[in-house]
Amino acid sequence: MVLMLASEYDSKGLTTSNSHLTEEYLAWGIRKNDIELLNSANRFIDTCKQEGKLSSMINRWIPFNK
């Protein structure tokens, strides 16, 4: 979001900082009793790992992950 806004308002001097100010953890919220959704999410993650796609997806959508 910050990068999008910085590019949108570049002409007004808005820039970004490449330093991390916080460490954010991402999670999916799943109801405790929704076992089907939990299993589906876990299968999706496992499949992405097995196909070698998980790290590329993370790098694509969370580029400052490193």
PDB file with SEQRES, HELIX, SHEET and CRYST1 records, atoms N, CA, C and O in Angstrom:
SEQRES   1 A   66  MET VAL LEU MET LEU ALA SER GLU TYR ASP SER LYS GLY          
SEQRES   2 A   66  LEU THR THR SER ASN SER HIS LEU THR GLU GLU TYR LEU          
SEQRES   3 A   66  ALA TRP GLY ILE ARG LYS ASN ASP ILE GLU LEU LEU ASN          
SEQRES   4 A   66  SER ALA ASN ARG PHE ILE ASP THR CYS LYS GLN GLU GLY          
SEQRES   5 A   66  LYS LEU SER SER MET ILE ASN ARG TRP ILE PRO PHE ASN          
SEQRES   6 A   66  LYS                                                          
HELIX    1 AA1 VAL A    2  GLU A    8  1                                   7    
HELIX    2 AA2 ASP A   10  LYS A   12  5                                   3    
HELIX    3 AA3 ILE A   35  GLN A   50  1                                  16    
HELIX    4 AA4 LEU A   54  TRP A   61  1                                   8    
CRYST1    1.000    1.000    1.000  90.00  90.00  90.00 P 1           1          
ATOM      1  N   MET A   1       0.832  -1.182   0.000  1.00  0.00           N  
ATOM      2  CA  MET A   1       0.000   0.000   0.000  1.00  0.00           C  
ATOM      3  C   MET A   1       0.878   1.247   0.000  1.00  0.00           C  
ATOM      4  O   MET A   1       0.615   2.206  -0.726  1.00  0.00           O  
ATOM      5  N   VAL A   2       1.915   1.220   0.817  1.00  0.00           N  
ATOM      6  CA  VAL A   2       2.806   2.372   0.909  1.00  0.00           C  
ATOM      7  C   VAL A   2       3.469   2.644  -0.436  1.00  0.00           C  
ATOM      8  O   VAL A   2       3.567   3.794  -0.867  1.00  0.00           O  
ATOM      9  N   LEU A   3       3.924   1.580  -1.098  1.00  0.00           N  
ATOM     10  CA  LEU A   3       4.568   1.766  -2.400  1.00  0.00           C  
ATOM     11  C   LEU A   3       3.594   2.317  -3.433  1.00  0.00           C  
ATOM     12  O   LEU A   3       3.969   3.156  -4.253  1.00  0.00           O  
ATOM     13  N   MET A   4       2.358   1.857  -3.400  1.00  0.00           N  
ATOM     14  CA  MET A   4       1.363   2.356  -4.337  1.00  0.00           C  
ATOM     15  C   MET A   4       1.112   3.848  -4.108  1.00  0.00           C  
ATOM     16  O   MET A   4       1.074   4.633  -5.055  1.00  0.00           O  
ATOM     17  N   LEU A   5       0.940   4.229  -2.840  1.00  0.00           N  
ATOM     18  CA  LEU A   5       0.687   5.633  -2.540  1.00  0.00           C  
ATOM     19  C   LEU A   5       1.883   6.505  -2.875  1.00  0.00           C  
ATOM     20  O   LEU A   5       1.718   7.617  -3.378  1.00  0.00           O  
ATOM     21  N   ALA A   6       3.095   6.011  -2.601  1.00  0.00           N  
ATOM     22  CA  ALA A   6       4.292   6.781  -2.917  1.00  0.00           C  
ATOM     23  C   ALA A   6       4.393   7.026  -4.418  1.00  0.00           C  
ATOM     24  O   ALA A   6       4.766   8.118  -4.846  1.00  0.00           O  
ATOM     25  N   SER A   7       4.063   6.016  -5.215  1.00  0.00           N  
ATOM     26  CA  SER A   7       4.133   6.210  -6.666  1.00  0.00           C  
ATOM     27  C   SER A   7       3.027   7.148  -7.148  1.00  0.00           C  
ATOM     28  O   SER A   7       3.211   7.903  -8.102  1.00  0.00           O  
ATOM     29  N   GLU A   8       1.889   7.092  -6.482  1.00  0.00           N  
ATOM     30  CA  GLU A   8       0.770   7.946  -6.863  1.00  0.00           C  
ATOM     31  C   GLU A   8       1.050   9.421  -6.554  1.00  0.00           C  
ATOM     32  O   GLU A   8       0.647  10.309  -7.305  1.00  0.00           O  
ATOM     33  N   TYR A   9       1.750   9.668  -5.435  1.00  0.00           N  
ATOM     34  CA  TYR A   9       2.001  11.040  -4.991  1.00  0.00           C  
ATOM     35  C   TYR A   9       3.469  11.430  -5.088  1.00  0.00           C  
ATOM     36  O   TYR A   9       3.932  12.311  -4.363  1.00  0.00           O  
ATOM     37  N   ASP A  10       4.191  10.779  -5.974  1.00  0.00           N  
ATOM     38  CA  ASP A  10       5.612  11.069  -6.165  1.00  0.00           C  
ATOM     39  C   ASP A  10       5.851  12.534  -6.520  1.00  0.00           C  
ATOM     40  O   ASP A  10       6.815  13.142  -6.052  1.00  0.00           O  
ATOM     41  N   SER A  11       4.986  13.092  -7.335  1.00  0.00           N  
ATOM     42  CA  SER A  11       5.153  14.487  -7.758  1.00  0.00           C  
ATOM     43  C   SER A  11       4.999  15.466  -6.594  1.00  0.00           C  
ATOM     44  O   SER A  11       5.410  16.621  -6.698  1.00  0.00           O  
ATOM     45  N   LYS A  12       4.410  15.010  -5.485  1.00  0.00           N  
ATOM     46  CA  LYS A  12       4.243  15.866  -4.305  1.00  0.00           C  
ATOM     47  C   LYS A  12       5.312  15.580  -3.251  1.00  0.00           C  
ATOM     48  O   LYS A  12       5.253  16.103  -2.138  1.00  0.00           O  
ATOM     49  N   GLY A  13       6.298  14.738  -3.614  1.00  0.00           N  
ATOM     50  CA  GLY A  13       7.423  14.496  -2.724  1.00  0.00           C  
ATOM     51  C   GLY A  13       7.276  13.336  -1.754  1.00  0.00           C  
ATOM     52  O   GLY A  13       8.120  13.162  -0.875  1.00  0.00           O  
ATOM     53  N   LEU A  14       6.220  12.536  -1.893  1.00  0.00           N  
ATOM     54  CA  LEU A  14       6.048  11.394  -1.005  1.00  0.00           C  
ATOM     55  C   LEU A  14       7.006  10.279  -1.419  1.00  0.00           C  
ATOM     56  O   LEU A  14       7.023   9.873  -2.581  1.00  0.00           O  
ATOM     57  N   THR A  15       7.796   9.789  -0.483  1.00  0.00           N  
ATOM     58  CA  THR A  15       8.735   8.710  -0.754  1.00  0.00           C  
ATOM     59  C   THR A  15       8.580   7.629   0.310  1.00  0.00           C  
ATOM     60  O   THR A  15       7.875   7.809   1.302  1.00  0.00           O  
ATOM     61  N   THR A  16       9.246   6.513   0.087  1.00  0.00           N  
ATOM     62  CA  THR A  16       9.187   5.408   1.044  1.00  0.00           C  
ATOM     63  C   THR A  16      10.551   5.214   1.692  1.00  0.00           C  
ATOM     64  O   THR A  16      11.568   5.718   1.215  1.00  0.00           O  
ATOM     65  N   SER A  17      10.541   4.484   2.771  1.00  0.00           N  
ATOM     66  CA  SER A  17      11.770   4.109   3.452  1.00  0.00           C  
ATOM     67  C   SER A  17      11.947   2.612   3.283  1.00  0.00           C  
ATOM     68  O   SER A  17      10.983   1.855   3.403  1.00  0.00           O  
ATOM     69  N   ASN A  18      13.162   2.178   3.008  1.00  0.00           N  
ATOM     70  CA  ASN A  18      13.405   0.749   2.839  1.00  0.00           C  
ATOM     71  C   ASN A  18      13.775   0.062   4.144  1.00  0.00           C  
ATOM     72  O   ASN A  18      14.076  -1.132   4.145  1.00  0.00           O  
ATOM     73  N   SER A  19      13.759   0.783   5.244  1.00  0.00           N  
ATOM     74  CA  SER A  19      14.086   0.151   6.524  1.00  0.00           C  
ATOM     75  C   SER A  19      12.807  -0.324   7.204  1.00  0.00           C  
ATOM     76  O   SER A  19      11.762   0.320   7.118  1.00  0.00           O  
ATOM     77  N   HIS A  20      12.910  -1.445   7.871  1.00  0.00           N  
ATOM     78  CA  HIS A  20      11.770  -2.021   8.577  1.00  0.00           C  
ATOM     79  C   HIS A  20      11.573  -1.289   9.898  1.00  0.00           C  
ATOM     80  O   HIS A  20      12.516  -1.142  10.676  1.00  0.00           O  
ATOM     81  N   LEU A  21      10.374  -0.840  10.147  1.00  0.00           N  
ATOM     82  CA  LEU A  21      10.057  -0.186  11.409  1.00  0.00           C  
ATOM     83  C   LEU A  21       9.435  -1.169  12.385  1.00  0.00           C  
ATOM     84  O   LEU A  21       9.530  -0.998  13.601  1.00  0.00           O  
ATOM     85  N   THR A  22       8.802  -2.189  11.849  1.00  0.00           N  
ATOM     86  CA  THR A  22       8.178  -3.217  12.683  1.00  0.00           C  
ATOM     87  C   THR A  22       8.355  -4.567  12.021  1.00  0.00           C  
ATOM     88  O   THR A  22       8.758  -4.647  10.860  1.00  0.00           O  
ATOM     89  N   GLU A  23       8.060  -5.613  12.741  1.00  0.00           N  
ATOM     90  CA  GLU A  23       8.041  -6.961  12.179  1.00  0.00           C  
ATOM     91  C   GLU A  23       6.604  -7.445  12.237  1.00  0.00           C  
ATOM     92  O   GLU A  23       6.000  -7.502  13.308  1.00  0.00           O  
ATOM     93  N   GLU A  24       6.069  -7.788  11.093  1.00  0.00           N  
ATOM     94  CA  GLU A  24       4.666  -8.182  11.011  1.00  0.00           C  
ATOM     95  C   GLU A  24       4.549  -9.675  10.746  1.00  0.00           C  
ATOM     96  O   GLU A  24       5.282 -10.226   9.924  1.00  0.00           O  
ATOM     97  N   TYR A  25       3.643 -10.314  11.432  1.00  0.00           N  
ATOM     98  CA  TYR A  25       3.361 -11.722  11.207  1.00  0.00           C  
ATOM     99  C   TYR A  25       2.007 -11.836  10.524  1.00  0.00           C  
ATOM    100  O   TYR A  25       1.057 -11.139  10.881  1.00  0.00           O  
ATOM    101  N   LEU A  26       1.931 -12.708   9.553  1.00  0.00           N  
ATOM    102  CA  LEU A  26       0.688 -12.900   8.816  1.00  0.00           C  
ATOM    103  C   LEU A  26       0.045 -14.213   9.244  1.00  0.00           C  
ATOM    104  O   LEU A  26       0.737 -15.180   9.563  1.00  0.00           O  
ATOM    105  N   ALA A  27      -1.255 -14.235   9.249  1.00  0.00           N  
ATOM    106  CA  ALA A  27      -1.967 -15.455   9.635  1.00  0.00           C  
ATOM    107  C   ALA A  27      -3.328 -15.485   8.961  1.00  0.00           C  
ATOM    108  O   ALA A  27      -3.855 -14.458   8.534  1.00  0.00           O  
ATOM    109  N   TRP A  28      -3.874 -16.666   8.879  1.00  0.00           N  
ATOM    110  CA  TRP A  28      -5.242 -16.842   8.431  1.00  0.00           C  
ATOM    111  C   TRP A  28      -6.088 -17.116   9.655  1.00  0.00           C  
ATOM    112  O   TRP A  28      -5.700 -17.901  10.520  1.00  0.00           O  
ATOM    113  N   GLY A  29      -7.221 -16.485   9.732  1.00  0.00           N  
ATOM    114  CA  GLY A  29      -8.148 -16.755  10.824  1.00  0.00           C  
ATOM    115  C   GLY A  29      -9.148 -17.821  10.392  1.00  0.00           C  
ATOM    116  O   GLY A  29      -9.867 -17.647   9.409  1.00  0.00           O  
ATOM    117  N   ILE A  30      -9.187 -18.916  11.129  1.00  0.00           N  
ATOM    118  CA  ILE A  30     -10.097 -20.022  10.819  1.00  0.00           C  
ATOM    119  C   ILE A  30     -10.809 -20.421  12.107  1.00  0.00           C  
ATOM    120  O   ILE A  30     -10.174 -20.624  13.142  1.00  0.00           O  
ATOM    121  N   ARG A  31     -12.125 -20.529  12.033  1.00  0.00           N  
ATOM    122  CA  ARG A  31     -12.880 -20.962  13.218  1.00  0.00           C  
ATOM    123  C   ARG A  31     -12.397 -22.327  13.694  1.00  0.00           C  
ATOM    124  O   ARG A  31     -12.098 -23.202  12.882  1.00  0.00           O  
ATOM    125  N   LYS A  32     -12.322 -22.506  14.996  1.00  0.00           N  
ATOM    126  CA  LYS A  32     -11.834 -23.768  15.565  1.00  0.00           C  
ATOM    127  C   LYS A  32     -12.622 -24.969  15.082  1.00  0.00           C  
ATOM    128  O   LYS A  32     -12.062 -26.048  14.891  1.00  0.00           O  
ATOM    129  N   ASN A  33     -13.913 -24.788  14.884  1.00  0.00           N  
ATOM    130  CA  ASN A  33     -14.745 -25.934  14.487  1.00  0.00           C  
ATOM    131  C   ASN A  33     -14.841 -26.114  12.971  1.00  0.00           C  
ATOM    132  O   ASN A  33     -15.561 -26.997  12.506  1.00  0.00           O  
ATOM    133  N   ASP A  34     -14.126 -25.289  12.189  1.00  0.00           N  
ATOM    134  CA  ASP A  34     -14.165 -25.412  10.727  1.00  0.00           C  
ATOM    135  C   ASP A  34     -12.980 -26.254  10.247  1.00  0.00           C  
ATOM    136  O   ASP A  34     -12.055 -25.752   9.610  1.00  0.00           O  
ATOM    137  N   ILE A  35     -13.036 -27.530  10.567  1.00  0.00           N  
ATOM    138  CA  ILE A  35     -11.958 -28.456  10.247  1.00  0.00           C  
ATOM    139  C   ILE A  35     -11.753 -28.578   8.736  1.00  0.00           C  
ATOM    140  O   ILE A  35     -10.623 -28.711   8.266  1.00  0.00           O  
ATOM    141  N   GLU A  36     -12.839 -28.532   7.988  1.00  0.00           N  
ATOM    142  CA  GLU A  36     -12.730 -28.648   6.526  1.00  0.00           C  
ATOM    143  C   GLU A  36     -11.898 -27.495   5.946  1.00  0.00           C  
ATOM    144  O   GLU A  36     -11.031 -27.724   5.102  1.00  0.00           O  
ATOM    145  N   LEU A  37     -12.155 -26.270   6.389  1.00  0.00           N  
ATOM    146  CA  LEU A  37     -11.386 -25.126   5.898  1.00  0.00           C  
ATOM    147  C   LEU A  37      -9.933 -25.214   6.359  1.00  0.00           C  
ATOM    148  O   LEU A  37      -9.022 -24.926   5.583  1.00  0.00           O  
ATOM    149  N   LEU A  38      -9.707 -25.605   7.605  1.00  0.00           N  
ATOM    150  CA  LEU A  38      -8.344 -25.760   8.119  1.00  0.00           C  
ATOM    151  C   LEU A  38      -7.563 -26.784   7.289  1.00  0.00           C  
ATOM    152  O   LEU A  38      -6.429 -26.529   6.885  1.00  0.00           O  
ATOM    153  N   ASN A  39      -8.173 -27.929   7.043  1.00  0.00           N  
ATOM    154  CA  ASN A  39      -7.509 -28.957   6.237  1.00  0.00           C  
ATOM    155  C   ASN A  39      -7.250 -28.476   4.814  1.00  0.00           C  
ATOM    156  O   ASN A  39      -6.203 -28.774   4.238  1.00  0.00           O  
ATOM    157  N   SER A  40      -8.185 -27.744   4.255  1.00  0.00           N  
ATOM    158  CA  SER A  40      -8.018 -27.212   2.901  1.00  0.00           C  
ATOM    159  C   SER A  40      -6.868 -26.206   2.849  1.00  0.00           C  
ATOM    160  O   SER A  40      -6.060 -26.234   1.920  1.00  0.00           O  
ATOM    161  N   ALA A  41      -6.793 -25.323   3.838  1.00  0.00           N  
ATOM    162  CA  ALA A  41      -5.709 -24.336   3.890  1.00  0.00           C  
ATOM    163  C   ALA A  41      -4.360 -25.036   4.046  1.00  0.00           C  
ATOM    164  O   ALA A  41      -3.386 -24.663   3.393  1.00  0.00           O  
ATOM    165  N   ASN A  42      -4.303 -26.048   4.908  1.00  0.00           N  
ATOM    166  CA  ASN A  42      -3.052 -26.787   5.103  1.00  0.00           C  
ATOM    167  C   ASN A  42      -2.641 -27.542   3.845  1.00  0.00           C  
ATOM    168  O   ASN A  42      -1.456 -27.604   3.517  1.00  0.00           O  
ATOM    169  N   ARG A  43      -3.605 -28.110   3.144  1.00  0.00           N  
ATOM    170  CA  ARG A  43      -3.293 -28.791   1.882  1.00  0.00           C  
ATOM    171  C   ARG A  43      -2.761 -27.802   0.850  1.00  0.00           C  
ATOM    172  O   ARG A  43      -1.823 -28.108   0.115  1.00  0.00           O  
ATOM    173  N   PHE A  44      -3.364 -26.618   0.798  1.00  0.00           N  
ATOM    174  CA  PHE A  44      -2.913 -25.585  -0.138  1.00  0.00           C  
ATOM    175  C   PHE A  44      -1.460 -25.205   0.156  1.00  0.00           C  
ATOM    176  O   PHE A  44      -0.640 -25.127  -0.760  1.00  0.00           O  
ATOM    177  N   ILE A  45      -1.145 -24.973   1.414  1.00  0.00           N  
ATOM    178  CA  ILE A  45       0.225 -24.603   1.791  1.00  0.00           C  
ATOM    179  C   ILE A  45       1.189 -25.741   1.472  1.00  0.00           C  
ATOM    180  O   ILE A  45       2.266 -25.504   0.924  1.00  0.00           O  
ATOM    181  N   ASP A  46       0.814 -26.968   1.808  1.00  0.00           N  
ATOM    182  CA  ASP A  46       1.669 -28.127   1.521  1.00  0.00           C  
ATOM    183  C   ASP A  46       1.913 -28.279   0.021  1.00  0.00           C  
ATOM    184  O   ASP A  46       3.036 -28.547  -0.407  1.00  0.00           O  
ATOM    185  N   THR A  47       0.863 -28.108  -0.771  1.00  0.00           N  
ATOM    186  CA  THR A  47       0.992 -28.216  -2.226  1.00  0.00           C  
ATOM    187  C   THR A  47       1.932 -27.141  -2.760  1.00  0.00           C  
ATOM    188  O   THR A  47       2.792 -27.424  -3.595  1.00  0.00           O  
ATOM    189  N   CYS A  48       1.774 -25.920  -2.285  1.00  0.00           N  
ATOM    190  CA  CYS A  48       2.658 -24.829  -2.729  1.00  0.00           C  
ATOM    191  C   CYS A  48       4.106 -25.118  -2.363  1.00  0.00           C  
ATOM    192  O   CYS A  48       5.011 -24.861  -3.157  1.00  0.00           O  
ATOM    193  N   LYS A  49       4.332 -25.651  -1.162  1.00  0.00           N  
ATOM    194  CA  LYS A  49       5.690 -26.012  -0.746  1.00  0.00           C  
ATOM    195  C   LYS A  49       6.254 -27.103  -1.651  1.00  0.00           C  
ATOM    196  O   LYS A  49       7.380 -26.987  -2.135  1.00  0.00           O  
ATOM    197  N   GLN A  50       5.473 -28.170  -1.885  1.00  0.00           N  
ATOM    198  CA  GLN A  50       5.940 -29.298  -2.695  1.00  0.00           C  
ATOM    199  C   GLN A  50       6.245 -28.889  -4.125  1.00  0.00           C  
ATOM    200  O   GLN A  50       7.176 -29.413  -4.736  1.00  0.00           O  
ATOM    201  N   GLU A  51       5.467 -27.958  -4.664  1.00  0.00           N  
ATOM    202  CA  GLU A  51       5.674 -27.514  -6.046  1.00  0.00           C  
ATOM    203  C   GLU A  51       6.717 -26.406  -6.145  1.00  0.00           C  
ATOM    204  O   GLU A  51       7.031 -25.937  -7.239  1.00  0.00           O  
ATOM    205  N   GLY A  52       7.253 -25.990  -5.000  1.00  0.00           N  
ATOM    206  CA  GLY A  52       8.273 -24.947  -4.987  1.00  0.00           C  
ATOM    207  C   GLY A  52       7.727 -23.558  -5.269  1.00  0.00           C  
ATOM    208  O   GLY A  52       8.480 -22.667  -5.662  1.00  0.00           O  
ATOM    209  N   LYS A  53       6.442 -23.360  -5.077  1.00  0.00           N  
ATOM    210  CA  LYS A  53       5.813 -22.076  -5.391  1.00  0.00           C  
ATOM    211  C   LYS A  53       5.669 -21.162  -4.182  1.00  0.00           C  
ATOM    212  O   LYS A  53       5.473 -19.957  -4.342  1.00  0.00           O  
ATOM    213  N   LEU A  54       5.761 -21.714  -2.974  1.00  0.00           N  
ATOM    214  CA  LEU A  54       5.476 -20.916  -1.789  1.00  0.00           C  
ATOM    215  C   LEU A  54       6.439 -19.745  -1.648  1.00  0.00           C  
ATOM    216  O   LEU A  54       6.003 -18.616  -1.421  1.00  0.00           O  
ATOM    217  N   SER A  55       7.727 -19.989  -1.776  1.00  0.00           N  
ATOM    218  CA  SER A  55       8.689 -18.891  -1.593  1.00  0.00           C  
ATOM    219  C   SER A  55       8.532 -17.823  -2.676  1.00  0.00           C  
ATOM    220  O   SER A  55       8.683 -16.636  -2.387  1.00  0.00           O  
ATOM    221  N   SER A  56       8.234 -18.216  -3.905  1.00  0.00           N  
ATOM    222  CA  SER A  56       8.046 -17.209  -4.960  1.00  0.00           C  
ATOM    223  C   SER A  56       6.781 -16.388  -4.710  1.00  0.00           C  
ATOM    224  O   SER A  56       6.749 -15.192  -4.997  1.00  0.00           O  
ATOM    225  N   MET A  57       5.733 -17.035  -4.172  1.00  0.00           N  
ATOM    226  CA  MET A  57       4.515 -16.290  -3.841  1.00  0.00           C  
ATOM    227  C   MET A  57       4.790 -15.294  -2.712  1.00  0.00           C  
ATOM    228  O   MET A  57       4.337 -14.150  -2.761  1.00  0.00           O  
ATOM    229  N   ILE A  58       5.530 -15.734  -1.706  1.00  0.00           N  
ATOM    230  CA  ILE A  58       5.861 -14.838  -0.594  1.00  0.00           C  
ATOM    231  C   ILE A  58       6.698 -13.669  -1.091  1.00  0.00           C  
ATOM    232  O   ILE A  58       6.439 -12.520  -0.734  1.00  0.00           O  
ATOM    233  N   ASN A  59       7.707 -13.961  -1.920  1.00  0.00           N  
ATOM    234  CA  ASN A  59       8.553 -12.882  -2.446  1.00  0.00           C  
ATOM    235  C   ASN A  59       7.780 -11.931  -3.352  1.00  0.00           C  
ATOM    236  O   ASN A  59       8.095 -10.744  -3.429  1.00  0.00           O  
ATOM    237  N   ARG A  60       6.775 -12.454  -4.032  1.00  0.00           N  
ATOM    238  CA  ARG A  60       5.965 -11.592  -4.917  1.00  0.00           C  
ATOM    239  C   ARG A  60       5.075 -10.656  -4.109  1.00  0.00           C  
ATOM    240  O   ARG A  60       4.999  -9.464  -4.408  1.00  0.00           O  
ATOM    241  N   TRP A  61       4.406 -11.180  -3.094  1.00  0.00           N  
ATOM    242  CA  TRP A  61       3.411 -10.398  -2.366  1.00  0.00           C  
ATOM    243  C   TRP A  61       3.947  -9.748  -1.107  1.00  0.00           C  
ATOM    244  O   TRP A  61       3.345  -8.804  -0.595  1.00  0.00           O  
ATOM    245  N   ILE A  62       5.073 -10.237  -0.595  1.00  0.00           N  
ATOM    246  CA  ILE A  62       5.681  -9.643   0.595  1.00  0.00           C  
ATOM    247  C   ILE A  62       7.169  -9.439   0.275  1.00  0.00           C  
ATOM    248  O   ILE A  62       8.022 -10.129   0.832  1.00  0.00           O  
ATOM    249  N   PRO A  63       7.480  -8.494  -0.619  1.00  0.00           N  
ATOM    250  CA  PRO A  63       8.848  -8.369  -1.123  1.00  0.00           C  
ATOM    251  C   PRO A  63       9.886  -7.986  -0.066  1.00  0.00           C  
ATOM    252  O   PRO A  63      11.078  -8.209  -0.275  1.00  0.00           O  
ATOM    253  N   PHE A  64       9.471  -7.433   1.032  1.00  0.00           N  
ATOM    254  CA  PHE A  64      10.432  -7.023   2.065  1.00  0.00           C  
ATOM    255  C   PHE A  64      10.499  -8.064   3.164  1.00  0.00           C  
ATOM    256  O   PHE A  64      10.844  -7.746   4.302  1.00  0.00           O  
ATOM    257  N   ASN A  65      10.177  -9.293   2.837  1.00  0.00           N  
ATOM    258  CA  ASN A  65      10.108 -10.410   3.766  1.00  0.00           C  
ATOM    259  C   ASN A  65      11.474 -10.794   4.323  1.00  0.00           C  
ATOM    260  O   ASN A  65      11.553 -11.372   5.407  1.00  0.00           O  
ATOM    261  N   LYS A  66      12.537 -10.489   3.613  1.00  0.00           N  
ATOM    262  CA  LYS A  66      13.887 -10.950   4.000  1.00  0.00           C  
ATOM    263  C   LYS A  66      14.527 -10.081   5.029  1.00  0.00           C  
ATOM    264  O   LYS A  66      15.655 -10.347   5.446  1.00  0.00           O  
TER     265      LYS A  66                                                      
END                                                                             
